[in-house]
Amino acid sequence: MFGVLLTGLALLLGVALLLRMAWNWSIPEVFGFGPIAFRHALGVVLLGLISAGLLRLGRHRGHW
């Protein structure tokens, strides 16, 4: 259940990011902070997405 929630959150964040990029093509300006902080935020989102995918894959196969 937690993996599904994380996947949904990542999907919503991705859609919002694409919409904002279409409006303003500078990614760090979208969130209002510098490129280093943006890389950290993007890393956290990607780690959450990877862990959600692994949890979902493990539960689908019946291991976890």
C-alpha positions as CSV (number, residue, x, y, z in Angstrom):
1,M,0.0,0.0,0.0
2,F,2.8,2.4,0.9
3,G,4.5,1.6,-2.4
4,V,1.4,2.4,-4.3
5,L,1.1,5.7,-2.5
6,L,4.7,6.6,-3.2
7,T,4.2,5.7,-6.9
8,G,1.1,7.9,-7.1
9,L,2.8,10.8,-5.4
10,A,5.8,10.5,-7.8
11,L,3.4,10.4,-10.7
12,L,1.6,13.5,-9.6
13,L,4.9,15.3,-9.0
14,G,6.1,14.3,-12.4
15,V,2.9,15.6,-14.1
16,A,3.2,18.9,-12.1
17,L,6.8,19.2,-13.1
18,L,6.1,18.7,-16.8
19,L,3.3,21.3,-16.6
20,R,5.5,23.8,-14.9
21,M,8.4,23.1,-17.3
22,A,6.1,23.8,-20.2
23,W,5.2,27.2,-18.6
24,N,8.7,28.1,-17.5
25,W,11.6,26.2,-19.0
26,S,14.0,26.7,-16.1
27,I,13.6,23.8,-13.7
28,P,15.2,25.4,-10.5
29,E,13.1,28.5,-11.0
30,V,10.0,26.4,-10.9
31,F,10.6,25.4,-7.3
32,G,12.2,28.7,-6.3
33,F,15.6,27.3,-5.1
34,G,19.0,26.8,-6.6
35,P,20.2,23.9,-8.8
36,I,22.1,22.1,-6.0
37,A,19.0,22.0,-3.8
38,F,17.0,20.9,-6.8
39,R,19.4,17.9,-7.4
40,H,18.9,16.9,-3.8
41,A,15.1,17.1,-4.0
42,L,15.2,15.1,-7.3
43,G,17.4,12.5,-5.7
44,V,15.0,12.0,-2.8
45,V,12.1,11.7,-5.3
46,L,14.0,9.1,-7.4
47,L,15.0,7.1,-4.3
48,G,11.3,7.0,-3.2
49,L,10.3,5.9,-6.7
50,I,12.9,3.2,-6.8
51,S,11.9,1.9,-3.4
52,A,8.2,1.9,-4.2
53,G,8.9,0.0,-7.4
54,L,11.0,-2.6,-5.5
55,L,8.3,-3.0,-2.9
56,R,5.6,-3.4,-5.5
57,L,7.7,-6.0,-7.4
58,G,8.5,-7.9,-4.3
59,R,4.9,-8.0,-3.1
60,H,3.7,-9.0,-6.6
61,R,6.0,-12.0,-6.5
62,G,5.1,-12.9,-2.9
63,H,8.5,-12.5,-1.4
64,W,7.8,-9.6,1.0
